């Protein structure tokens, strides 16, 4: 009787039971690696855009600062999505110190455009290709959201840079004369510059999921 009790207690112990349960980390190892890299990429972008925002304020370009603030908000949505999925897979996102490189507003715009192009043409296509093997739906969906959101960022920045490389002062002056509002979808990071009238163009969630971005002080 005593031996039976001891044997049952070993089988029913949490450590023993864990041997029979699938380890989520082992089920999606590539997905976890990709999500950690994506989280770092988005947090790096978030902090750079926040820094660009403050520099634009100091340079006297509050509307360009507002654009950078909207992008910082969007990048944080992406990062938070990756963190949520990682935690659901019993993995922790890595948070090393991020070295920032902040220059004048014109240079920051050029760097931002280059970084967005890399994410659109290289980073996210590579992430999505790696994710195919394990088919974690949430990872694929959210990487696709980010990829499409970065295309919005690139388009808005390149609209500014179309003439700004040679005539930055004139272009910036025109931008500063505009009345701007930015809204970011809290589900996918979609960034628009007017009050939403229809469901999100990226994730199709209702307009109630858009949040108005506060103008930076």
Secondary structure, 3 states (H helix, E strand, C coil): CHHHHHHHHHHCCHHHHHHHCCCHHHHCHHHHHHHHHHHHHHHHHHHHHHHHHHHHHHHCCHHHHHHHHHHHHHHHHHHHHHHHHHHHCCCCCCCCCCCCCCCCHHHHHHHHHHHHHHHHHHHHHHHHHHHCCCCCHHHHHHHHHHHHHHHHHHHHHHHHHHHHHHHHHHHHHHHHCCCCCCEEECCCCCEECCCCCCCCCCCCCCHHHEEECCCCC
